[in-house]
Amino acid sequence: MPSRICWAAGRRRCLAARRRDDIARPAIAGGTQPKEVKQDATAKARSVAELTVVRLGKPVETKQGTVPAGSSGTVVHAYRDGQAYIIEFHEPFHAVATVEAGAIAA
């Protein structure tokens, strides 16, 4: 009897792994796999390193208020190869905001 329980448990694990694979790699009608999404070349080129001081090109809303365009802050964290950043501002008031790459002045 124990061998049946082990066999059933192993089958459940196998089926669960198969479902995970189906979710991770969905097939398109016709049996082809989806093409990889190409990243924007400008996003990689404009990637800003952490602890870099940057200036805003657009105003940004935060919980503390609106940080005006032209304010400078320090990049604390970068998301997805430079698509967005967490920036800490000290002037005109202390605020931390998630800012998209397009809102940072070049």
Backbone as CSV, one residue per row, in Angstrom:
resi,resn,N_x,N_y,N_z,CA_x,CA_y,CA_z,C_x,C_y,C_z
1,MET,0.794,-1.199,0.000,0.000,0.000,0.000,0.849,1.283,0.000
2,PRO,1.950,1.352,0.739,2.746,2.574,0.714,3.268,2.921,-0.672
3,SER,3.519,1.955,-1.520,4.034,2.268,-2.849,2.996,3.024,-3.675
4,ARG,1.707,2.734,-3.462,0.659,3.472,-4.177,0.621,4.931,-3.755
5,ILE,0.786,5.176,-2.462,0.759,6.546,-1.962,1.944,7.317,-2.544
6,CYS,3.121,6.724,-2.521,4.298,7.386,-3.079,4.129,7.629,-4.575
7,TRP,3.564,6.642,-5.280,3.352,6.806,-6.712,2.381,7.952,-6.978
8,ALA,1.292,8.039,-6.196,0.308,9.104,-6.379,0.926,10.458,-6.056
9,ALA,1.716,10.531,-5.002,2.358,11.801,-4.649,3.332,12.225,-5.742
10,GLY,4.086,11.262,-6.279,5.015,11.589,-7.365,4.287,12.064,-8.601
11,ARG,3.154,11.468,-8.911,2.357,11.879,-10.076,1.823,13.295,-9.896
12,ARG,1.383,13.620,-8.690,0.889,14.983,-8.431,1.999,15.996,-8.649
13,ARG,3.205,15.673,-8.181,4.334,16.591,-8.383,4.636,16.744,-9.861
14,CYS,4.570,15.657,-10.597,4.840,15.690,-12.029,3.802,16.557,-12.743
15,LEU,2.529,16.368,-12.396,1.469,17.168,-13.029,1.593,18.636,-12.659
16,ALA,1.964,18.916,-11.402,2.134,20.305,-10.980,3.279,20.952,-11.752
17,ALA,4.372,20.230,-11.948,5.506,20.770,-12.711,5.100,21.022,-14.151
18,ARG,4.317,20.129,-14.721,3.862,20.297,-16.096,2.988,21.553,-16.225
19,ARG,2.111,21.791,-15.237,1.265,22.990,-15.267,2.107,24.253,-15.169
20,ARG,3.139,24.225,-14.315,4.009,25.407,-14.192,4.688,25.709,-15.520
21,ASP,5.137,24.667,-16.208,5.792,24.866,-17.500,4.828,25.457,-18.512
22,ASP,3.579,25.012,-18.496,2.583,25.544,-19.429,2.309,27.014,-19.156
23,ILE,2.305,27.401,-17.889,2.060,28.801,-17.538,3.260,29.651,-17.940
24,ALA,4.470,29.142,-17.711,5.677,29.912,-18.002,5.905,30.090,-19.503
25,ARG,5.520,29.108,-20.322,5.748,29.182,-21.756,4.460,28.884,-22.511
26,PRO,3.537,29.859,-22.592,2.290,29.586,-23.287,2.522,29.414,-24.787
27,ALA,1.821,28.468,-25.378,1.946,28.214,-26.817,0.921,29.047,-27.575
28,ILE,1.287,29.500,-28.748,0.394,30.248,-29.618,-0.275,29.263,-30.559
29,ALA,-1.491,29.576,-30.997,-2.205,28.693,-31.920,-1.314,28.380,-33.115
30,GLY,-1.274,27.145,-33.524,-0.411,26.729,-34.623,0.852,26.045,-34.118
31,GLY,1.025,25.972,-32.784,2.143,25.239,-32.216,3.453,25.991,-32.152
32,THR,3.475,27.296,-32.396,4.729,28.040,-32.328,4.865,28.695,-30.966
33,GLN,6.069,28.920,-30.543,6.322,29.613,-29.286,6.311,31.120,-29.530
34,PRO,5.915,31.927,-28.517,5.914,33.375,-28.693,7.328,33.914,-28.892
35,LYS,7.454,34.967,-29.672,8.760,35.584,-29.910,9.151,36.394,-28.688
36,GLU,10.445,36.526,-28.485,10.933,37.312,-27.367,10.671,38.790,-27.629
37,VAL,10.337,39.507,-26.568,10.091,40.937,-26.681,11.434,41.653,-26.647
38,LYS,11.689,42.478,-27.647,12.942,43.218,-27.696,12.838,44.432,-26.786
39,GLN,13.900,44.691,-26.035,13.912,45.839,-25.156,14.266,47.089,-25.940
40,ASP,13.752,48.184,-25.451,14.027,49.473,-26.064,15.511,49.796,-25.885
41,ALA,16.212,50.064,-26.972,17.648,50.341,-26.916,17.935,51.617,-26.140
42,THR,17.030,52.603,-26.194,17.256,53.858,-25.474,17.177,53.647,-23.977
43,ALA,16.366,52.685,-23.506,16.265,52.428,-22.070,17.594,51.923,-21.528
44,LYS,18.257,51.029,-22.264,19.551,50.523,-21.814,20.612,51.618,-21.865
45,ALA,20.585,52.440,-22.903,21.587,53.483,-23.063,21.438,54.557,-21.986
46,ARG,20.190,54.814,-21.537,19.944,55.869,-20.565,19.939,55.369,-19.136
47,SER,20.288,54.124,-18.904,20.263,53.569,-17.561,21.164,54.396,-16.642
48,VAL,20.611,54.759,-15.478,21.331,55.594,-14.523,21.738,54.720,-13.344
49,ALA,22.973,54.822,-12.920,23.477,54.021,-11.804,22.910,54.536,-10.483
50,GLU,22.828,53.635,-9.516,22.384,54.029,-8.183,23.360,55.020,-7.572
51,LEU,22.854,55.873,-6.704,23.588,56.934,-6.008,24.051,58.047,-6.937
52,THR,23.433,58.156,-8.107,23.715,59.240,-9.037,22.714,60.355,-8.784
53,VAL,23.176,61.592,-8.813,22.279,62.741,-8.647,21.677,63.068,-10.008
54,VAL,20.342,63.152,-10.071,19.630,63.427,-11.315,18.709,64.624,-11.120
55,ARG,18.254,65.189,-12.248,17.345,66.337,-12.217,16.051,65.949,-12.923
56,LEU,14.919,66.381,-12.365,13.622,66.071,-12.964,13.339,66.949,-14.167
57,GLY,12.787,66.368,-15.206,12.366,67.119,-16.381,10.881,67.447,-16.326
58,LYS,10.135,66.712,-15.481,8.691,66.890,-15.318,8.361,66.870,-13.837
59,PRO,7.300,67.545,-13.404,6.905,67.462,-11.994,6.412,66.051,-11.648
60,VAL,6.615,65.649,-10.389,6.244,64.309,-9.937,5.398,64.425,-8.670
61,GLU,4.271,63.692,-8.644,3.398,63.667,-7.471,3.939,62.675,-6.450
62,THR,3.977,63.065,-5.172,4.347,62.175,-4.075,3.312,62.308,-2.971
63,LYS,3.437,61.498,-1.930,2.519,61.608,-0.788,2.685,62.938,-0.069
64,GLN,3.895,63.483,-0.103,4.188,64.738,0.589,3.795,65.966,-0.225
65,GLY,3.557,65.814,-1.509,3.220,66.938,-2.390,3.830,66.746,-3.761
66,THR,3.839,67.820,-4.543,4.385,67.759,-5.897,5.820,68.260,-5.898
67,VAL,6.712,67.425,-6.406,8.119,67.824,-6.569,8.210,68.490,-7.936
68,PRO,8.599,69.778,-7.996,8.590,70.498,-9.269,9.699,70.045,-10.227
69,ALA,9.491,70.307,-11.513,10.512,70.033,-12.527,11.755,70.852,-12.204
70,GLY,12.914,70.285,-12.436,14.169,70.962,-12.138,14.742,70.602,-10.776
71,SER,13.969,69.918,-9.943,14.470,69.487,-8.636,15.481,68.365,-8.821
72,SER,16.486,68.342,-7.971,17.490,67.282,-8.071,17.324,66.314,-6.915
73,GLY,17.663,65.041,-7.186,17.551,64.003,-6.176,18.543,62.897,-6.462
74,THR,18.631,61.954,-5.549,19.574,60.852,-5.660,18.842,59.564,-6.005
75,VAL,19.347,58.841,-7.005,18.762,57.553,-7.389,19.112,56.539,-6.302
76,VAL,18.066,55.940,-5.713,18.252,54.962,-4.652,18.155,53.542,-5.209
77,HIS,17.314,53.354,-6.238,17.127,52.026,-6.824,16.692,52.173,-8.275
78,ALA,17.124,51.248,-9.138,16.730,51.244,-10.551,15.913,49.990,-10.831
79,TYR,14.789,50.156,-11.549,13.928,49.037,-11.926,14.136,48.676,-13.390
80,ARG,14.184,47.385,-13.692,14.148,46.844,-15.058,15.028,47.577,-16.058
81,ASP,16.272,47.569,-15.841,17.235,48.167,-16.775,16.952,49.628,-17.068
82,GLY,16.504,50.371,-16.075,16.330,51.805,-16.248,14.970,52.257,-16.722
83,GLN,13.938,51.447,-16.610,12.596,51.886,-16.999,12.007,52.821,-15.956
84,ALA,12.362,52.641,-14.684,11.891,53.506,-13.599,12.935,53.510,-12.487
85,TYR,12.859,54.532,-11.633,13.827,54.695,-10.554,13.121,55.142,-9.286
86,ILE,13.682,54.754,-8.134,13.266,55.342,-6.866,14.269,56.444,-6.595
87,ILE,13.760,57.653,-6.422,14.628,58.823,-6.232,14.265,59.503,-4.918
88,GLU,15.292,59.869,-4.153,15.096,60.586,-2.896,15.414,62.062,-3.127
89,PHE,14.459,62.921,-2.789,14.606,64.371,-2.957,14.740,65.026,-1.584
90,HIS,15.546,66.094,-1.508,15.701,66.845,-0.264,15.152,68.258,-0.396
91,GLU,15.085,68.792,-1.572,14.588,70.154,-1.809,13.435,70.100,-2.795
92,PRO,12.417,70.833,-2.746,12.020,71.821,-1.741,11.555,71.207,-0.430
93,PHE,11.309,69.887,-0.369,10.972,69.170,0.863,11.454,67.727,0.694
94,HIS,11.580,67.009,1.806,12.068,65.625,1.726,10.953,64.732,1.196
95,ALA,11.273,63.948,0.143,10.303,63.031,-0.454,11.038,61.898,-1.153
96,VAL,10.371,60.756,-1.228,10.880,59.619,-1.976,9.804,59.257,-2.990
97,ALA,10.183,59.120,-4.268,9.201,58.862,-5.318,9.744,57.866,-6.333
98,THR,8.816,57.101,-6.924,9.159,56.240,-8.047,8.926,57.059,-9.302
99,VAL,9.959,57.205,-10.112,9.931,58.091,-11.277,10.245,57.286,-12.534
100,GLU,9.451,57.445,-13.572,9.740,56.791,-14.850,10.936,57.463,-15.511
101,ALA,11.611,56.723,-16.376,12.833,57.242,-17.017,12.548,58.492,-17.842
102,GLY,11.358,58.608,-18.427,11.032,59.774,-19.235,10.888,61.063,-18.457
103,ALA,10.718,60.971,-17.139,10.562,62.171,-16.314,11.896,62.737,-15.845
104,ILE,12.982,62.030,-16.151,14.322,62.503,-15.749,14.916,63.301,-16.904
105,ALA,15.425,64.488,-16.582,16.032,65.343,-17.603,17.339,64.731,-18.088
106,ALA,17.601,64.862,-19.379,18.816,64.280,-19.968,20.044,65.068,-19.613
